[in-house]
Amino acid sequence: MYSFLYDKLSTVPRRRLEADGLKPAAVLLAISDAEQPEIILTQRSLNLSTHQGQVAFPGGKCDAEDQDEIATALREAHEEVALAPSQVKVVGQLGQVYSRHGFLVTPIIGVIAPASLLSLKANPDELDHVFTVPVAHLLEQKPAMRSVQMLPGYYQVPTFEYQGFTIWGMTAFVLAEFLNFVYDAGFPLQQKP
């Protein structure tokens, strides 16, 4: 899986965006090294001040002690879902994206052993659920499109459904971009005029 992803991601343009006062953040798109790979997702707690109840990748804002975006993504995944940094083999990253909440987000891609999925545990201070979604399920969908605000404008982004969870917004944008680059999924990602 690592070599497959590395080869696919090595051709991805590294979109670096202007920070312009935005807060740096990173998310971890962790995919299992299995015949039927799965991706880790979370549902944020309803008690949080932003993104309450939304489905997201493990991740968050960069702290001063984080060396780079990779360190941020690994630290946040450890804090949120008990995925130790030593369990993740970082492959690369996708292009940065703006969030409507004033963050400049760098998606980090990492491969994990299938056994690592068994030890995932949602931090109750931040999350209501941690779950995995099979890549095959995502690729088989014909998702509805939703208009999503992602600075500097609005985008038409797929909305995925899985076992009662709705994956939309920036998370769906990153997920669709990953599936497009790696699996040639062909999900449309269009900025609205």
C-alpha positions as CSV (number, residue, x, y, z in Angstrom):
1,M,0.0,0.0,0.0
2,Y,2.8,2.4,0.9
3,S,4.6,2.1,-2.5
4,F,1.3,2.3,-4.3
5,L,0.3,5.5,-2.5
6,Y,3.8,6.9,-2.8
7,D,3.8,6.4,-6.6
8,K,0.3,8.0,-7.0
9,L,1.0,10.9,-4.6
10,S,4.4,11.7,-6.1
11,T,2.7,13.2,-9.1
12,V,0.2,15.3,-7.1
13,P,0.9,19.1,-7.3
14,R,1.6,20.5,-3.8
15,R,-0.9,23.3,-3.6
16,R,0.5,25.8,-1.1
17,L,-1.8,28.7,-0.3
18,E,-1.3,32.1,1.2
19,A,-1.8,32.1,5.0
20,D,-3.0,35.7,5.2
21,G,-3.7,35.6,8.9
22,L,-5.2,32.1,8.8
23,K,-4.3,29.7,11.5
24,P,-2.2,26.7,10.3
25,A,-3.8,23.2,10.9
26,A,-3.3,19.7,9.7
27,V,-5.4,16.5,9.4
28,L,-4.4,12.9,9.1
29,L,-6.0,10.8,6.3
30,A,-5.0,7.4,7.7
31,I,-5.6,4.4,5.4
32,S,-5.2,0.8,6.4
33,D,-2.7,-1.4,4.6
34,A,-5.2,-4.1,3.7
35,E,-6.7,-5.8,0.7
36,Q,-9.9,-3.8,1.4
37,P,-8.4,-0.6,2.8
38,E,-10.3,1.6,5.2
39,I,-10.0,5.3,6.2
40,I,-10.3,6.6,9.7
41,L,-12.9,9.3,10.4
42,T,-14.3,10.8,13.5
43,Q,-17.5,12.5,14.5
44,R,-16.8,15.6,16.6
45,S,-18.5,16.1,19.9
46,L,-21.7,18.1,20.1
47,N,-20.1,20.0,23.1
48,L,-17.4,21.6,21.0
49,S,-17.5,25.3,20.0
50,T,-17.0,24.6,16.3
51,H,-17.9,21.8,13.9
52,Q,-20.2,20.2,16.4
53,G,-21.3,16.7,15.3
54,Q,-19.5,16.9,12.0
55,V,-17.5,14.1,10.5
56,A,-13.8,14.9,10.2
57,F,-10.4,13.4,9.9
58,P,-8.3,13.4,13.1
59,G,-6.5,16.7,13.2
60,G,-6.4,20.2,14.4
61,K,-4.5,23.5,14.7
62,C,-0.7,23.6,14.8
63,D,0.8,24.1,18.2
64,A,4.1,26.0,18.8
65,E,5.9,22.8,19.8
66,D,4.9,21.0,16.5
67,Q,7.9,20.9,14.1
68,D,5.7,20.9,11.0
69,E,2.3,19.9,9.7
70,I,3.2,16.2,9.9
71,A,3.9,16.5,13.6
72,T,0.6,18.3,14.1
73,A,-1.4,15.6,12.3
74,L,0.3,12.8,14.2
75,R,-0.1,14.5,17.6
76,E,-3.8,15.3,17.0
77,A,-4.5,11.7,15.8
78,H,-2.8,10.4,19.0
79,E,-4.8,12.8,21.2
80,E,-8.2,12.2,19.4
81,V,-8.2,8.5,18.5
82,A,-5.2,7.0,20.4
83,L,-3.3,6.3,17.2
84,A,0.3,6.4,18.2
85,P,2.7,8.3,15.8
86,S,4.8,5.1,15.6
87,Q,1.8,3.3,14.1
88,V,1.6,5.7,11.1
89,K,3.9,5.5,8.1
90,V,3.6,9.0,6.5
91,V,3.4,8.8,2.7
92,G,3.0,12.4,1.8
93,Q,0.4,15.2,1.6
94,L,-2.3,16.7,-0.5
95,G,-2.6,20.3,-1.4
96,Q,-3.6,22.8,1.3
97,V,-7.2,23.9,1.7
98,Y,-8.8,26.9,3.4
99,S,-11.5,26.2,5.9
100,R,-14.4,28.6,6.4
101,H,-13.4,28.9,10.1
102,G,-10.1,30.6,9.3
103,F,-7.7,27.7,9.1
104,L,-5.2,26.8,6.5
105,V,-5.3,23.0,6.5
106,T,-2.6,20.6,5.3
107,P,-3.9,17.0,4.7
108,I,-1.2,14.4,5.6
109,I,-1.6,10.9,4.2
110,G,-0.4,8.0,6.3
111,V,-0.6,4.2,6.1
112,I,-1.4,2.1,9.1
113,A,-1.5,-1.7,9.8
114,P,-5.0,-3.1,9.9
115,A,-4.4,-4.2,13.5
116,S,-4.0,-0.5,14.5
117,L,-7.8,-0.1,13.7
118,L,-8.6,-2.4,16.7
119,S,-7.1,0.0,19.2
120,L,-8.7,3.2,18.1
121,K,-10.6,5.0,20.9
122,A,-12.4,8.3,20.7
123,N,-11.3,10.9,23.2
124,P,-14.7,11.8,24.8
125,D,-13.5,15.4,25.4
126,E,-13.4,16.0,21.6
127,L,-15.3,13.2,19.8
128,D,-18.5,11.3,20.0
129,H,-17.3,8.5,17.6
130,V,-14.3,7.1,15.7
131,F,-15.0,4.8,12.8
132,T,-13.6,3.6,9.6
133,V,-15.1,3.7,6.1
134,P,-14.1,1.2,3.4
135,V,-12.5,2.8,0.3
136,A,-14.6,0.5,-1.8
137,H,-17.8,1.9,-0.3
138,L,-16.7,5.4,-1.2
139,L,-15.8,4.5,-4.7
140,E,-19.1,2.8,-5.3
141,Q,-21.2,5.8,-4.3
142,K,-22.8,8.3,-6.6
143,P,-22.7,11.1,-4.1
144,A,-25.0,14.1,-4.0
145,M,-23.3,17.4,-4.5
146,R,-23.4,20.2,-2.0
147,S,-22.3,23.8,-2.1
148,V,-19.7,24.4,0.6
149,Q,-18.0,27.6,1.7
150,M,-14.2,27.1,1.6
151,L,-12.3,30.3,1.4
152,P,-12.1,32.2,-0.9
153,G,-15.4,31.1,-2.2
154,Y,-17.9,28.2,-2.6
155,Y,-17.3,24.8,-4.1
156,Q,-19.5,22.0,-5.3
157,V,-18.4,19.0,-3.2
158,P,-19.6,15.4,-3.0
159,T,-21.5,14.4,0.1
160,F,-20.8,10.8,1.1
161,E,-23.1,8.6,3.4
162,Y,-21.9,5.7,5.5
163,Q,-23.8,3.9,8.3
164,G,-25.7,7.0,9.3
165,F,-22.8,9.4,9.1
166,T,-22.7,12.2,6.5
167,I,-19.3,13.1,5.2
168,W,-19.4,16.6,3.7
169,G,-17.6,20.0,3.6
170,M,-13.9,20.2,3.7
171,T,-13.6,16.6,4.9
172,A,-15.5,15.4,1.8
173,F,-13.4,17.7,-0.4
174,V,-10.1,16.2,0.9
175,L,-11.5,12.7,0.7
176,A,-12.7,13.2,-2.9
177,E,-9.4,14.8,-3.9
178,F,-7.5,11.8,-2.4
179,L,-9.8,9.3,-4.2
180,N,-9.4,11.2,-7.5
181,F,-5.6,11.2,-7.3
182,V,-5.1,7.7,-6.0
183,Y,-8.0,5.7,-7.5
184,D,-9.0,7.9,-10.5
185,A,-12.5,8.2,-8.9
186,G,-13.6,11.2,-11.0
187,F,-15.5,13.0,-8.3
188,P,-16.2,16.6,-9.4
189,L,-14.7,19.4,-7.3
190,Q,-15.7,22.7,-8.8
191,Q,-15.5,26.2,-7.6
192,K,-18.7,28.1,-8.1
193,P,-18.5,31.3,-10.0
